[in-house]
Amino acid sequence: GKFQADYKLAYRLVRFNRIDALTYNEQKIVELGEKLARQLGRTKVAAAPVQQQAAPAVEQDNPGEFRDPEMDADLQSGIRLLNDYKLSEAFDVLYPLALIEYRNAVDAMTFFTQPKFLCRMYQLEDRQIARVKEDADNGILFSKYFYGTFLRMTEEAYRYISEAAEEGYVPAIFALSKFYDLGRVVALDSRKAIDLMVQAMNAGFTTAKNEYIRYMANGLTLTKNMEKATAMWEEMAEKGDGLAAYRLSAKYTDPPYWNTEKARYYTDIALKNGYKEAYLSLSMAESCDRHGTILDHEKYANILIKGAELNVVECISCLAGAYMYGQGVQKNVKSGIRWAKRGAALKDTTSMYILHELYYYGDEEAGIAEDCAEAWKWAKMGAELDDVS
């Protein structure tokens, strides 16, 4: 009968082999009959014509797209939490929606899985990651993709992601491209990496498009074309894509492309869409000259602190380096160590590298002796997280 299922029920059913007969899809019902007939050893019986029923009462933007007012409200609530960088709270709201592939929920959850920002995942609670693993082990494709990404470039990660990719799951196809790009678990194959990335991009996966543009901007495997990359990012940023805006904010605080006005403009879009990493670009735009020389040390540090207090690792590692080497702030190695260890706890490899450098060379002025064992510890931790430095 005509029935509007509560999405919490849909979440409970997600692990089961099922079909949705509520949209009155005659072909699906016929397929179900055929499968049951085969399992029961029966001969197929010609289906009687089914009278076309009215569509569900919920208004739809696109034909066949299921919408629910309660789910829409939760989706928007989850996105607001992401934009406020309340990552654990956002996960609890968005994850159930992503499991049932509710409109835009998967795209929102990729906020955690983008290659440059994996440290966001380490702000989730152990119970949340355990929940994802359980769902992944039960065969849910989104969970395989998410948990595989959490495991980074390991053999176990490859197993989860490749299983989901073999099922045609688009985010996993993109995630698989990174293994070939870096030559981890599989042989290095830059051409295959690009082909997989393009496949995901052409299927509408925005994260793949952003990464493809980054390759174009930097000449990574693709022919370098900064002008085309910039135009593509600008188009995406104007539509509210926070990652594209973040990339532009970083570009316009890079000395060859320095443009304070544009940096501020795109930083604002990035911050409003949850990309608090843009505080790093803002600190440069507001306090440095076009050569990267810090002119306003207090403003530089205060903006970085805004991001660091949200556990944005780009800001934490930059602040650690600032205190460690007296860049923009008065040198205070002990403060630098505290910030670097905070970043390392969030599995930020830049923070680990800073600690490695400090203990490898020591700092006579700060009374830090050379300590190769400590330096080795931090270098090894970073290397295990695939940081080539």
C-alpha positions as YAML, in Angstrom:
chain: A
units: angstrom
residues:
- id: 1
  name: GLY
  ca: [0.00, 0.00, 0.00]
- id: 2
  name: LYS
  ca: [0.90, 3.65, -0.17]
- id: 3
  name: PHE
  ca: [3.10, 4.21, 2.86]
- id: 4
  name: GLN
  ca: [5.68, 6.84, 3.77]
- id: 5
  name: ALA
  ca: [8.44, 5.10, 5.76]
- id: 6
  name: ASP
  ca: [10.17, 6.99, 8.53]
- id: 7
  name: TYR
  ca: [13.84, 7.23, 7.65]
- id: 8
  name: LYS
  ca: [14.85, 5.67, 10.97]
- id: 9
  name: LEU
  ca: [13.05, 2.53, 9.81]
- id: 10
  name: ALA
  ca: [14.91, 2.73, 6.50]
- id: 11
  name: TYR
  ca: [18.19, 2.90, 8.44]
- id: 12
  name: ARG
  ca: [17.24, -0.24, 10.40]
- id: 13
  name: LEU
  ca: [16.52, -2.06, 7.13]
- id: 14
  name: VAL
  ca: [19.69, -0.96, 5.32]
- id: 15
  name: ARG
  ca: [21.60, -4.15, 6.13]
- id: 16
  name: PHE
  ca: [18.96, -6.41, 4.62]
- id: 17
  name: ASN
  ca: [18.60, -7.62, 1.05]
- id: 18
  name: ARG
  ca: [15.44, -5.80, 0.04]
- id: 19
  name: ILE
  ca: [13.71, -3.80, -2.65]
- id: 20
  name: ASP
  ca: [11.60, -0.67, -2.33]
- id: 21
  name: ALA
  ca: [8.14, -1.55, -3.60]
- id: 22
  name: LEU
  ca: [6.65, 1.64, -2.23]
- id: 23
  name: THR
  ca: [7.41, 3.58, -5.41]
- id: 24
  name: TYR
  ca: [5.19, 1.16, -7.37]
- id: 25
  name: ASN
  ca: [7.97, 0.10, -9.72]
- id: 26
  name: GLU
  ca: [6.39, -2.74, -11.68]
- id: 27
  name: GLN
  ca: [9.67, -3.96, -13.15]
- id: 28
  name: LYS
  ca: [11.26, -4.35, -9.71]
- id: 29
  name: ILE
  ca: [8.30, -6.36, -8.48]
- id: 30
  name: VAL
  ca: [8.52, -8.61, -11.55]
- id: 31
  name: GLU
  ca: [12.26, -9.09, -10.89]
- id: 32
  name: LEU
  ca: [11.51, -10.03, -7.30]
- id: 33
  name: GLY
  ca: [8.97, -12.59, -8.49]
- id: 34
  name: GLU
  ca: [11.51, -14.10, -10.89]
- id: 35
  name: LYS
  ca: [14.17, -14.40, -8.19]
- id: 36
  name: LEU
  ca: [11.78, -16.00, -5.74]
- id: 37
  name: ALA
  ca: [10.54, -18.38, -8.43]
- id: 38
  name: ARG
  ca: [14.08, -19.52, -9.19]
- id: 39
  name: GLN
  ca: [14.83, -20.07, -5.51]
- id: 40
  name: LEU
  ca: [11.64, -22.11, -5.12]
- id: 41
  name: GLY
  ca: [12.20, -24.09, -8.32]
- id: 42
  name: ARG
  ca: [9.03, -22.76, -9.90]
- id: 43
  name: THR
  ca: [8.33, -21.84, -13.50]
- id: 44
  name: LYS
  ca: [7.88, -18.15, -14.22]
- id: 45
  name: VAL
  ca: [4.24, -17.13, -14.61]
- id: 46
  name: ALA
  ca: [3.44, -14.21, -16.91]
- id: 47
  name: ALA
  ca: [2.66, -11.17, -14.80]
- id: 48
  name: ALA
  ca: [-0.75, -9.62, -15.15]
- id: 49
  name: PRO
  ca: [-0.70, -5.93, -16.14]
- id: 50
  name: VAL
  ca: [-0.34, -3.71, -13.09]
- id: 51
  name: GLN
  ca: [-2.36, -0.53, -13.06]
- id: 52
  name: GLN
  ca: [-0.08, 2.47, -12.65]
- id: 53
  name: GLN
  ca: [-0.50, 3.98, -9.20]
- id: 54
  name: ALA
  ca: [-0.10, 7.57, -8.17]
- id: 55
  name: ALA
  ca: [3.35, 8.77, -7.13]
- id: 56
  name: PRO
  ca: [4.17, 9.22, -3.42]
- id: 57
  name: ALA
  ca: [2.69, 12.34, -1.90]
- id: 58
  name: VAL
  ca: [6.07, 13.88, -1.02]
- id: 59
  name: GLU
  ca: [7.01, 16.55, -3.54]
- id: 60
  name: GLN
  ca: [10.15, 15.73, -5.54]
- id: 61
  name: ASP
  ca: [12.71, 17.96, -7.27]
- id: 62
  name: ASN
  ca: [13.66, 15.26, -9.76]
- id: 63
  name: PRO
  ca: [11.69, 12.24, -10.98]
- id: 64
  name: GLY
  ca: [12.46, 9.22, -8.83]
- id: 65
  name: GLU
  ca: [14.24, 11.24, -6.12]
- id: 66
  name: PHE
  ca: [12.85, 10.37, -2.71]
- id: 67
  name: ARG
  ca: [12.43, 13.26, -0.31]
- id: 68
  name: ASP
  ca: [11.22, 13.42, 3.24]
- id: 69
  name: PRO
  ca: [10.69, 16.60, 5.30]
- id: 70
  name: GLU
  ca: [12.25, 15.12, 8.44]
- id: 71
  name: MET
  ca: [15.29, 13.85, 6.56]
- id: 72
  name: ASP
  ca: [15.68, 17.19, 4.77]
- id: 73
  name: ALA
  ca: [15.66, 18.96, 8.13]
- id: 74
  name: ASP
  ca: [18.27, 16.55, 9.52]
- id: 75
  name: LEU
  ca: [20.42, 16.93, 6.41]
- id: 76
  name: GLN
  ca: [20.46, 20.71, 6.77]
- id: 77
  name: SER
  ca: [21.17, 20.40, 10.51]
- id: 78
  name: GLY
  ca: [24.11, 18.09, 9.79]
- id: 79
  name: ILE
  ca: [25.53, 20.46, 7.18]
- id: 80
  name: ARG
  ca: [25.27, 23.37, 9.62]
- id: 81
  name: LEU
  ca: [27.20, 21.33, 12.19]
- id: 82
  name: LEU
  ca: [29.89, 20.61, 9.58]
- id: 83
  name: ASN
  ca: [30.09, 24.29, 8.73]
- id: 84
  name: ASP
  ca: [30.56, 25.05, 12.43]
- id: 85
  name: TYR
  ca: [33.27, 22.35, 12.51]
- id: 86
  name: LYS
  ca: [31.35, 20.31, 15.09]
- id: 87
  name: LEU
  ca: [32.50, 17.13, 13.46]
- id: 88
  name: SER
  ca: [31.40, 14.45, 15.91]
- id: 89
  name: GLU
  ca: [27.89, 15.90, 16.21]
- id: 90
  name: ALA
  ca: [27.63, 16.23, 12.43]
- id: 91
  name: PHE
  ca: [28.59, 12.58, 11.98]
- id: 92
  name: ASP
  ca: [25.76, 11.35, 14.21]
- id: 93
  name: VAL
  ca: [23.22, 13.30, 12.14]
- id: 94
  name: LEU
  ca: [24.57, 12.63, 8.64]
- id: 95
  name: TYR
  ca: [25.85, 9.06, 8.82]
- id: 96
  name: PRO
  ca: [22.41, 7.36, 8.96]
- id: 97
  name: LEU
  ca: [21.32, 9.46, 5.97]
- id: 98
  name: ALA
  ca: [24.44, 8.52, 4.01]
- id: 99
  name: LEU
  ca: [23.81, 4.82, 4.69]
- id: 100
  name: ILE
  ca: [20.51, 4.98, 2.83]
- id: 101
  name: GLU
  ca: [22.08, 7.19, 0.14]
- id: 102
  name: TYR
  ca: [19.75, 10.04, 0.99]
- id: 103
  name: ARG
  ca: [20.11, 13.00, -1.36]
- id: 104
  name: ASN
  ca: [23.31, 15.02, -0.73]
- id: 105
  name: ALA
  ca: [24.13, 13.18, 2.51]
- id: 106
  name: VAL
  ca: [26.99, 11.20, 0.94]
- id: 107
  name: ASP
  ca: [28.42, 14.40, -0.55]
- id: 108
  name: ALA
  ca: [28.25, 16.03, 2.88]
- id: 109
  name: MET
  ca: [30.02, 13.09, 4.54]
- id: 110
  name: THR
  ca: [32.90, 13.30, 2.07]
- id: 111
  name: PHE
  ca: [33.88, 16.35, 4.15]
- id: 112
  name: PHE
  ca: [35.67, 13.76, 6.32]
- id: 113
  name: THR
  ca: [37.25, 11.71, 3.54]
- id: 114
  name: GLN
  ca: [38.92, 14.25, 1.24]
- id: 115
  name: PRO
  ca: [42.60, 13.32, 0.78]
- id: 116
  name: LYS
  ca: [44.09, 16.51, 2.24]
- id: 117
  name: PHE
  ca: [41.80, 16.59, 5.28]
- id: 118
  name: LEU
  ca: [41.78, 13.04, 6.66]
- id: 119
  name: CYS
  ca: [42.74, 14.36, 10.11]
- id: 120
  name: ARG
  ca: [39.10, 15.38, 10.47]
- id: 121
  name: MET
  ca: [38.29, 11.70, 10.89]
- id: 122
  name: TYR
  ca: [40.47, 11.48, 13.98]
- id: 123
  name: GLN
  ca: [38.18, 13.91, 15.76]
- id: 124
  name: LEU
  ca: [35.41, 11.30, 15.64]
- id: 125
  name: GLU
  ca: [34.77, 9.16, 18.68]
- id: 126
  name: ASP
  ca: [35.87, 5.53, 18.90]
- id: 127
  name: ARG
  ca: [32.23, 4.40, 19.07]
- id: 128
  name: GLN
  ca: [31.54, 6.16, 15.77]
- id: 129
  name: ILE
  ca: [34.43, 4.50, 13.95]
- id: 130
  name: ALA
  ca: [33.46, 1.13, 15.46]
- id: 131
  name: ARG
  ca: [29.95, 1.64, 14.10]
- id: 132
  name: VAL
  ca: [31.32, 2.31, 10.61]
- id: 133
  name: LYS
  ca: [33.52, -0.80, 10.75]
- id: 134
  name: GLU
  ca: [30.59, -2.97, 11.79]
- id: 135
  name: ASP
  ca: [28.50, -1.64, 8.90]
- id: 136
  name: ALA
  ca: [31.42, -2.09, 6.49]
- id: 137
  name: ASP
  ca: [31.81, -5.71, 7.59]
- id: 138
  name: ASN
  ca: [28.08, -6.16, 6.96]
- id: 139
  name: GLY
  ca: [28.61, -5.15, 3.33]
- id: 140
  name: ILE
  ca: [27.34, -1.56, 3.26]
- id: 141
  name: LEU
  ca: [29.17, 0.19, 0.43]
- id: 142
  name: PHE
  ca: [29.30, 3.68, 1.90]
- id: 143
  name: SER
  ca: [30.71, 2.28, 5.14]
- id: 144
  name: LYS
  ca: [33.36, 0.29, 3.25]
- id: 145
  name: TYR
  ca: [34.43, 3.48, 1.50]
- id: 146
  name: PHE
  ca: [34.42, 5.55, 4.70]
- id: 147
  name: TYR
  ca: [36.22, 2.98, 6.87]
- id: 148
  name: GLY
  ca: [38.73, 2.19, 4.13]
- id: 149
  name: THR
  ca: [39.56, 5.88, 3.89]
- id: 150
  name: PHE
  ca: [39.97, 6.05, 7.67]
- id: 151
  name: LEU
  ca: [42.58, 3.24, 7.45]
- id: 152
  name: ARG
  ca: [44.58, 5.29, 4.93]
- id: 153
  name: MET
  ca: [46.90, 3.51, 2.46]
- id: 154
  name: THR
  ca: [47.04, 0.07, 4.09]
- id: 155
  name: GLU
  ca: [46.27, -3.37, 2.70]
- id: 156
  name: GLU
  ca: [43.18, -3.54, 4.87]
- id: 157
  name: ALA
  ca: [42.05, -0.16, 3.54]
- id: 158
  name: TYR
  ca: [42.59, -1.36, -0.03]
- id: 159
  name: ARG
  ca: [40.44, -4.43, 0.63]
- id: 160
  name: TYR
  ca: [37.46, -2.42, 1.83]
- id: 161
  name: ILE
  ca: [37.73, 0.23, -0.88]
- id: 162
  name: SER
  ca: [38.35, -2.17, -3.76]
- id: 163
  name: GLU
  ca: [35.35, -4.29, -2.71]
- id: 164
  name: ALA
  ca: [33.12, -1.21, -2.83]
- id: 165
  name: ALA
  ca: [34.68, -0.06, -6.12]
- id: 166
  name: GLU
  ca: [34.02, -3.46, -7.71]
- id: 167
  name: GLU
  ca: [30.35, -2.90, -6.89]
- id: 168
  name: GLY
  ca: [30.52, 0.34, -8.88]
- id: 169
  name: TYR
  ca: [30.39, 2.60, -5.82]
- id: 170
  name: VAL
  ca: [31.59, 5.93, -7.18]
- id: 171
  name: PRO
  ca: [33.28, 7.44, -4.06]
- id: 172
  name: ALA
  ca: [35.24, 4.18, -3.66]
- id: 173
  name: ILE
  ca: [36.34, 4.32, -7.30]
- id: 174
  name: PHE
  ca: [37.85, 7.72, -6.58]
- id: 175
  name: ALA
  ca: [39.46, 6.50, -3.33]
- id: 176
  name: LEU
  ca: [40.97, 3.59, -5.27]
- id: 177
  name: SER
  ca: [42.68, 6.06, -7.62]
- id: 178
  name: LYS
  ca: [44.87, 7.28, -4.75]
- id: 179
  name: PHE
  ca: [46.41, 3.81, -4.29]
- id: 180
  name: TYR
  ca: [47.55, 3.79, -7.92]
- id: 181
  name: ASP
  ca: [48.63, 7.42, -7.72]
- id: 182
  name: LEU
  ca: [50.95, 6.73, -4.76]
- id: 183
  name: GLY
  ca: [51.85, 3.13, -5.60]
- id: 184
  name: ARG
  ca: [50.65, 1.84, -2.23]
- id: 185
  name: VAL
  ca: [49.56, -1.83, -2.00]
- id: 186
  name: VAL
  ca: [49.35, -1.85, -5.83]
- id: 187
  name: ALA
  ca: [51.96, -0.96, -8.45]
- id: 188
  name: LEU
  ca: [52.34, 2.74, -9.23]
- id: 189
  name: ASP
  ca: [50.18, 3.52, -12.26]
- id: 190
  name: SER
  ca: [49.55, 7.24, -12.78]
- id: 191
  name: ARG
  ca: [47.49, 6.68, -15.91]
- id: 192
  name: LYS
  ca: [45.14, 4.29, -14.17]
- id: 193
  name: ALA
  ca: [44.88, 6.69, -11.23]
- id: 194
  name: ILE
  ca: [43.72, 9.47, -13.55]
- id: 195
  name: ASP
  ca: [41.31, 7.15, -15.37]
- id: 196
  name: LEU
  ca: [39.65, 6.16, -12.09]
- id: 197
  name: MET
  ca: [39.52, 9.78, -10.98]
- id: 198
  name: VAL
  ca: [37.89, 10.82, -14.26]
- id: 199
  name: GLN
  ca: [35.41, 7.95, -14.00]
- id: 200
  name: ALA
  ca: [34.32, 9.19, -10.57]
- id: 201
  name: MET
  ca: [34.29, 12.81, -11.74]
- id: 202
  name: ASN
  ca: [32.12, 11.99, -14.75]
- id: 203
  name: ALA
  ca: [29.71, 10.19, -12.43]
- id: 204
  name: GLY
  ca: [29.19, 13.49, -10.59]
- id: 205
  name: PHE
  ca: [31.47, 12.97, -7.56]
- id: 206
  name: THR
  ca: [32.50, 16.53, -6.67]
- id: 207
  name: THR
  ca: [35.53, 15.53, -4.59]
- id: 208
  name: ALA
  ca: [36.99, 13.78, -7.64]
- id: 209
  name: LYS
  ca: [36.44, 16.90, -9.74]
- id: 210
  name: ASN
  ca: [38.21, 19.06, -7.17]
- id: 211
  name: GLU
  ca: [41.16, 16.69, -7.08]
- id: 212
  name: TYR
  ca: [41.32, 16.52, -10.88]
- id: 213
  name: ILE
  ca: [41.46, 20.32, -11.01]
- id: 214
  name: ARG
  ca: [44.24, 20.33, -8.40]
- id: 215
  name: TYR
  ca: [46.26, 17.96, -10.58]
- id: 216
  name: MET
  ca: [45.71, 20.29, -13.52]
- id: 217
  name: ALA
  ca: [46.68, 23.37, -11.48]
- id: 218
  name: ASN
  ca: [49.94, 21.80, -10.29]
- id: 219
  name: GLY
  ca: [50.84, 19.76, -13.36]
- id: 220
  name: LEU
  ca: [50.54, 16.44, -11.49]
- id: 221
  name: THR
  ca: [50.32, 13.79, -14.24]
- id: 222
  name: LEU
  ca: [48.09, 16.17, -16.20]
- id: 223
  name: THR
  ca: [49.37, 19.05, -18.33]
- id: 224
  name: LYS
  ca: [49.62, 22.13, -16.14]
- id: 225
  name: ASN
  ca: [46.93, 24.71, -16.89]
- id: 226
  name: MET
  ca: [46.44, 27.09, -13.96]
- id: 227
  name: GLU
  ca: [44.18, 29.41, -15.93]
- id: 228
  name: LYS
  ca: [41.66, 26.65, -16.74]
- id: 229
  name: ALA
  ca: [41.89, 25.21, -13.22]
- id: 230
  name: THR
  ca: [41.22, 28.62, -11.68]
- id: 231
  name: ALA
  ca: [38.17, 29.19, -13.89]
- id: 232
  name: MET
  ca: [36.74, 25.79, -12.92]
- id: 233
  name: TRP
  ca: [37.35, 26.40, -9.21]
- id: 234
  name: GLU
  ca: [35.80, 29.87, -9.42]
- id: 235
  name: GLU
  ca: [32.65, 28.45, -11.00]
- id: 236
  name: MET
  ca: [32.38, 25.84, -8.25]
- id: 237
  name: ALA
  ca: [33.12, 28.33, -5.45]
- id: 238
  name: GLU
  ca: [30.38, 30.68, -6.64]
- id: 239
  name: LYS
  ca: [27.96, 27.78, -6.20]
- id: 240
  name: GLY
  ca: [29.08, 27.37, -2.58]
- id: 241
  name: ASP
  ca: [31.72, 24.66, -2.96]
- id: 242
  name: GLY
  ca: [33.90, 25.19, 0.12]
- id: 243
  name: LEU
  ca: [36.78, 23.04, -1.10]
- id: 244
  name: ALA
  ca: [37.09, 24.96, -4.37]
- id: 245
  name: ALA
  ca: [36.99, 28.23, -2.41]
- id: 246
  name: TYR
  ca: [39.70, 26.92, -0.07]
- id: 247
  name: ARG
  ca: [41.93, 26.04, -3.04]
- id: 248
  name: LEU
  ca: [41.50, 29.56, -4.41]
- id: 249
  name: SER
  ca: [42.23, 31.15, -1.03]
- id: 250
  name: ALA
  ca: [45.50, 29.19, -0.94]
- id: 251
  name: LYS
  ca: [46.31, 30.16, -4.52]
- id: 252
  name: TYR
  ca: [45.85, 33.89, -3.92]
- id: 253
  name: THR
  ca: [48.15, 33.85, -0.88]
- id: 254
  name: ASP
  ca: [50.89, 32.14, -2.92]
- id: 255
  name: PRO
  ca: [53.44, 34.83, -3.95]
- id: 256
  name: PRO
  ca: [53.24, 34.19, -7.73]
- id: 257
  name: TYR
  ca: [49.46, 34.73, -7.65]
- id: 258
  name: TRP
  ca: [49.19, 37.08, -4.67]
- id: 259
  name: ASN
  ca: [45.88, 38.96, -4.56]
- id: 260
  name: THR
  ca: [44.73, 40.04, -1.11]
- id: 261
  name: GLU
  ca: [41.22, 41.02, -2.21]
- id: 262
  name: LYS
  ca: [40.54, 37.69, -3.92]
- id: 263
  name: ALA
  ca: [42.13, 35.77, -1.05]
- id: 264
  name: ARG
  ca: [39.78, 37.42, 1.44]
- id: 265
  name: TYR
  ca: [36.78, 36.83, -0.81]
- id: 266
  name: TYR
  ca: [37.37, 33.11, -1.30]
- id: 267
  name: THR
  ca: [38.49, 32.61, 2.30]
- id: 268
  name: ASP
  ca: [35.11, 33.95, 3.42]
- id: 269
  name: ILE
  ca: [33.28, 31.43, 1.21]
- id: 270
  name: ALA
  ca: [35.50, 28.59, 2.43]
- id: 271
  name: LEU
  ca: [35.01, 29.43, 6.12]
- id: 272
  name: LYS
  ca: [31.24, 29.73, 5.75]
- id: 273
  name: ASN
  ca: [31.17, 26.27, 4.16]
- id: 274
  name: GLY
  ca: [33.12, 24.59, 6.93]
- id: 275
  name: TYR
  ca: [36.65, 24.78, 5.53]
- id: 276
  name: LYS
  ca: [38.25, 26.27, 8.64]
- id: 277
  name: GLU
  ca: [41.62, 25.31, 7.12]
- id: 278
  name: ALA
  ca: [41.22, 28.62, 5.28]
- id: 279
  name: TYR
  ca: [42.18, 30.42, 8.49]
- id: 280
  name: LEU
  ca: [45.74, 29.73, 7.36]
- id: 281
  name: SER
  ca: [45.14, 31.64, 4.11]
- id: 282
  name: LEU
  ca: [43.36, 34.40, 6.04]
- id: 283
  name: SER
  ca: [46.30, 34.81, 8.43]
- id: 284
  name: MET
  ca: [48.56, 35.43, 5.44]
- id: 285
  name: ALA
  ca: [46.15, 37.69, 3.57]
- id: 286
  name: GLU
  ca: [45.60, 39.88, 6.64]
- id: 287
  name: SER
  ca: [49.15, 40.09, 7.97]
- id: 288
  name: CYS
  ca: [51.72, 39.42, 5.23]
- id: 289
  name: ASP
  ca: [52.99, 41.16, 2.13]
- id: 290
  name: ARG
  ca: [53.05, 39.57, -1.31]
- id: 291
  name: HIS
  ca: [56.44, 37.99, -0.56]
- id: 292
  name: GLY
  ca: [55.14, 36.20, 2.53]
- id: 293
  name: THR
  ca: [56.89, 38.53, 4.98]
- id: 294
  name: ILE
  ca: [54.85, 38.93, 8.16]
- id: 295
  name: LEU
  ca: [54.00, 42.58, 8.76]
- id: 296
  name: ASP
  ca: [51.51, 42.25, 11.62]
- id: 297
  name: HIS
  ca: [52.75, 39.52, 13.93]
- id: 298
  name: GLU
  ca: [49.90, 39.74, 16.43]
- id: 299
  name: LYS
  ca: [47.18, 39.47, 13.78]
- id: 300
  name: TYR
  ca: [49.02, 36.57, 12.13]
- id: 301
  name: ALA
  ca: [49.11, 34.54, 15.35]
- id: 302
  name: ASN
  ca: [45.59, 35.43, 16.49]
- id: 303
  name: ILE
  ca: [44.00, 34.22, 13.25]
- id: 304
  name: LEU
  ca: [45.95, 30.97, 13.39]
- id: 305
  name: ILE
  ca: [44.82, 30.45, 16.97]
- id: 306
  name: LYS
  ca: [41.17, 30.67, 15.84]
- id: 307
  name: GLY
  ca: [41.70, 27.68, 13.61]
- id: 308
  name: ALA
  ca: [43.96, 25.82, 16.05]
- id: 309
  name: GLU
  ca: [41.36, 26.04, 18.81]
- id: 310
  name: LEU
  ca: [38.96, 24.21, 16.48]
- id: 311
  name: ASN
  ca: [41.59, 21.46, 16.05]
- id: 312
  name: VAL
  ca: [42.29, 22.46, 12.44]
- id: 313
  name: VAL
  ca: [45.62, 20.73, 11.98]
- id: 314
  name: GLU
  ca: [46.92, 23.09, 9.26]
- id: 315
  name: CYS
  ca: [46.64, 25.94, 11.76]
- id: 316
  name: ILE
  ca: [48.04, 23.86, 14.64]
- id: 317
  name: SER
  ca: [51.18, 22.84, 12.76]
- id: 318
  name: CYS
  ca: [51.72, 26.37, 11.44]
- id: 319
  name: LEU
  ca: [51.32, 27.76, 14.96]
- id: 320
  name: ALA
  ca: [53.71, 25.12, 16.31]
- id: 321
  name: GLY
  ca: [56.31, 26.17, 13.75]
- id: 322
  name: ALA
  ca: [55.70, 29.83, 14.49]
- id: 323
  name: TYR
  ca: [56.46, 29.36, 18.18]
- id: 324
  name: MET
  ca: [59.29, 26.92, 17.51]
- id: 325
  name: TYR
  ca: [61.17, 29.28, 15.21]
- id: 326
  name: GLY
  ca: [59.83, 32.68, 16.30]
- id: 327
  name: GLN
  ca: [57.91, 33.33, 13.07]
- id: 328
  name: GLY
  ca: [55.33, 36.05, 13.72]
- id: 329
  name: VAL
  ca: [55.41, 35.44, 17.47]
- id: 330
  name: GLN
  ca: [58.06, 35.56, 20.16]
- id: 331
  name: LYS
  ca: [60.02, 32.32, 20.09]
- id: 332
  name: ASN
  ca: [58.77, 29.87, 22.71]
- id: 333
  name: VAL
  ca: [59.89, 26.32, 21.99]
- id: 334
  name: LYS
  ca: [57.88, 24.81, 24.82]
- id: 335
  name: SER
  ca: [54.68, 26.35, 23.43]
- id: 336
  name: GLY
  ca: [55.67, 25.06, 20.00]
- id: 337
  name: ILE
  ca: [56.10, 21.54, 21.37]
- id: 338
  name: ARG
  ca: [52.69, 21.69, 23.04]
- id: 339
  name: TRP
  ca: [50.97, 22.72, 19.80]
- id: 340
  name: ALA
  ca: [52.94, 20.16, 17.75]
- id: 341
  name: LYS
  ca: [51.99, 17.33, 20.11]
- id: 342
  name: ARG
  ca: [48.36, 18.44, 19.90]
- id: 343
  name: GLY
  ca: [48.59, 18.20, 16.13]
- id: 344
  name: ALA
  ca: [50.38, 14.83, 16.29]
- id: 345
  name: ALA
  ca: [47.58, 13.48, 18.51]
- id: 346
  name: LEU
  ca: [45.25, 14.29, 15.61]
- id: 347
  name: LYS
  ca: [47.62, 12.34, 13.32]
- id: 348
  name: ASP
  ca: [48.92, 15.45, 11.59]
- id: 349
  name: THR
  ca: [52.15, 14.44, 9.90]
- id: 350
  name: THR
  ca: [53.42, 18.03, 9.57]
- id: 351
  name: SER
  ca: [53.34, 18.35, 13.36]
- id: 352
  name: MET
  ca: [55.20, 15.04, 13.61]
- id: 353
  name: TYR
  ca: [57.84, 16.30, 11.19]
- id: 354
  name: ILE
  ca: [58.32, 19.49, 13.24]
- id: 355
  name: LEU
  ca: [58.90, 17.37, 16.37]
- id: 356
  name: HIS
  ca: [61.27, 15.13, 14.45]
- id: 357
  name: GLU
  ca: [63.32, 18.13, 13.31]
- id: 358
  name: LEU
  ca: [63.43, 19.64, 16.80]
- id: 359
  name: TYR
  ca: [64.76, 16.50, 18.47]
- id: 360
  name: TYR
  ca: [67.07, 15.58, 15.59]
- id: 361
  name: TYR
  ca: [68.94, 18.87, 15.72]
- id: 362
  name: GLY
  ca: [68.11, 19.98, 19.24]
- id: 363
  name: ASP
  ca: [67.75, 23.63, 20.28]
- id: 364
  name: GLU
  ca: [70.57, 24.86, 22.47]
- id: 365
  name: GLU
  ca: [68.86, 28.18, 23.16]
- id: 366
  name: ALA
  ca: [65.74, 26.42, 24.46]
- id: 367
  name: GLY
  ca: [67.73, 23.78, 26.33]
- id: 368
  name: ILE
  ca: [66.51, 20.93, 24.08]
- id: 369
  name: ALA
  ca: [69.28, 18.37, 23.60]
- id: 370
  name: GLU
  ca: [69.64, 16.25, 20.48]
- id: 371
  name: ASP
  ca: [67.64, 13.08, 20.98]
- id: 372
  name: CYS
  ca: [67.80, 10.70, 18.03]
- id: 373
  name: ALA
  ca: [65.51, 8.16, 19.65]
- id: 374
  name: GLU
  ca: [62.78, 10.78, 20.10]
- id: 375
  name: ALA
  ca: [63.41, 12.13, 16.58]
- id: 376
  name: TRP
  ca: [63.12, 8.60, 15.19]
- id: 377
  name: LYS
  ca: [59.84, 8.03, 17.03]
- id: 378
  name: TRP
  ca: [58.16, 11.03, 15.41]
- id: 379
  name: ALA
  ca: [59.64, 10.37, 11.95]
- id: 380
  name: LYS
  ca: [58.45, 6.75, 12.09]
- id: 381
  name: MET
  ca: [54.93, 7.80, 13.11]
- id: 382
  name: GLY
  ca: [54.74, 10.20, 10.17]
- id: 383
  name: ALA
  ca: [56.13, 7.66, 7.73]
- id: 384
  name: GLU
  ca: [53.54, 5.10, 8.82]
- id: 385
  name: LEU
  ca: [50.88, 7.66, 7.82]
- id: 386
  name: ASP
  ca: [52.35, 7.87, 4.31]
- id: 387
  name: ASP
  ca: [53.99, 11.27, 4.56]
- id: 388
  name: VAL
  ca: [57.00, 11.19, 2.23]
- id: 389
  name: SER
  ca: [58.80, 13.95, 4.16]
...
